[in-house]
Amino acid sequence: MYRRSGSNLQDRRYDSALRLLHSLSLKPSDGSKLNKEGSLSSESEEEAEIQNKPVYLEEHFIRYEPLDLDTDAIRLLRILPDEAGKPIRCTLRNTMITAERYTCLSYAWQPDYPRRTIEVDGAPLIVSDNLFQFLTVARKFKIVQPLWIDAVCLNQADTREKNHQV
């Protein structure tokens, strides 16, 4: 079973991520069912180690492909399958807002630390611990639906883009 219990902040964030995943009705790609306790109903599930090491980098290295701000263009994130020992890896691509179904995730921003690093299109991107925990849970449950996550899909360094998207 993937559910962890405990009282420390990281365990509470992981549990919150499980509840969020369940409430968004995101479905594991292998057809397994995610129950309210945060475990897969699959009988052949394997335990997986969660990466819990924070990485404190001063900047990110992701390169955003510019959006056409004269259209309803957006970026969508897709979580790549889990590979033993690999960090959370995702792809980011531009598309039109009506081109396909996706799930939105936006939340209250938390203090600067702890921060975690994920890979987006092969480049490191620093994200909050809350988002890292959500992506960890989503990857563990093999979520393949595209996601629009403001902290990742918006170029946070481009005020014009942020204003256009919001």
N, C-alpha and C positions, 0 to 999 in steps of 0.2 A: 504494500500500500504506500502511496506517495504522501499521505498526510503526515505532517509533523506536529507535535504538540510541545508546548513550552511557554514560558512567560517572557522570554526576552523580546526585544523590539523586532529583531529580524524574523523570529518565528511568527509574531503577530502580523507583520507585513506579508509574509508568505501566506498565512491563513486568509488575510484580506484579499490577496491576489486570487486565491482559489475561489472565494465567494464571488468576486467580481467576474471571473471567468464563467462561473456557473450562471450568474445573473444575466450575462450578455448572451446566453444561450449559444456560445461557441461550441462546436462539436468536434471531437477528436477525428482526425482523418481516417483512422482505421475502423471506424464504426463503433468503437467502444463507447460506453455510457459513462459520463462523469456524474457521480452521485453527490448529494448534498454534503457528504463528509469530505469531499475532495479526492476521492479515489476512483480508479477505473474499475468497472465491473468485470473487465476481462480477466479470465482465469490465468492467462499466461503472462501477466504483467511482470516486468523486471524492476527491481529497485534501481534507482539512478542517483548518482552523487550530484548534489547541487553545488555549484561554484559559489563560495561564500567569501572569496577574497576581494576586498575593495581595492580599486586601483585609483590612485590620485594623480591624474594628469592635468596639466594646466590648460590644455586646449584640445580640440578635436581636429581630425584631419579629413573628415568626410567632405566630398565635393558635391554640392547640389547642382543638378541639371536645372537651369533656369525654367521657371514656369511661364507660359504665355499668359500674362496678366490681362489680356484682352478677351480671354475665354474663361470657361469654368474649369480650368486645369487644376489638378491636385496631385499630390504624391501619395502613393500607397505603399505600406510596408508589408512584407511577407517574411515570416519566420522560417528559416531553413531547418531541415531535420537535425535532430541531436546526433552528434558524433562524439564518441567517448573522448574526453580530454580536450574537446574544442570549446571555445567560448560561444556565447550566444551569437549566432550569425543570422543576418537578415539581408534582404534585397529591398531596394527602394526604386520605384519607377514612377514616371509621370503618366497620368491618364486623365480622362475627363470625368467629372463628378458623376455623370449619369451612365458611364460606360459599363459599370459592373457593381455588384453588391459588395459592401464592405462594412466593417464595424468601426465606430468612432470610439476613441478613448481619450478623455481629457480629465484632468484632475487638478486639485490644488497643488501648487508647487511647494516643495519642501525645502528646508535649509540646504545649504550648499554641500554638506557632507553628512553621511558618507556618499560617495559617488562610485559608480561602477562603469566598466567599459564593455561595450558590445561591439561587434563588427557589422558595419553596413556597407555592402558592396566591397568588402575586403578592407575597408578603412575603419580605424577605431572611432567610436563616438561615445562620449561620456554621458551617462544618464543617471537619474536619481535612483536611489535604492528601491523606492516603491515601484518604479517602472521596471527596473531589473528583475524584481521579484515576480511581477506580472508576466514578463517575457519568459522567465524561467519556467513558470507554471504552464504557460501557453505552449512552450516548446515541448515540455515533458508530456503534455497531453496531445501533442501532434496537431495543433491547430494550424490549418493551412489557409483559412479565410484571410483575405486582405484586411489590413487594419489601417485606419487613419489615426495616428497618435500625434497630437500637436507638438510635443517635445521633440519628435523625430522628423515628422513629415514637413514641418515648417522650417524654413531656413531662419533660425533665430537671430542671425546676424543681418538679415535683410528686412528693414522696417517696412519698406514698400510692400514686399510680399506678405508679411504678417498682417498688415492692414487690409490687404486685398482678400486674404483667406478668412479673416475673422469678420 
